[in-house]
Amino acid sequence: MEKIMKLAPIALFVYNRVDKVKEVIKHLKNNIHASDSKLFIFSDGPKDNEESQNKVDEVRKYIDSIMKGLKM
């Protein structure tokens, strides 16, 4: 009898560190169950300054670019 595994969804909370987000995504993609998992990404908003806005925008741009081809 084949055992059916039910996987919990993955929630990823991101803010303004694109290098860390890239590292997490790389490791998630290397997981053997990645293609069978649902990934939900939550992006926090920037603080009230331009530097924070730019960093958050960079993270969101990266997330948008990978979500089109990422099957998790």
Secondary structure, 3 states (H helix, E strand, C coil): CCCCCCCCCEEEEECCCHHHHHHHHHHHHHCCCHHHCCEEEEECCCCCCHHHHHHHHHHHHHHHHHHCCCCC
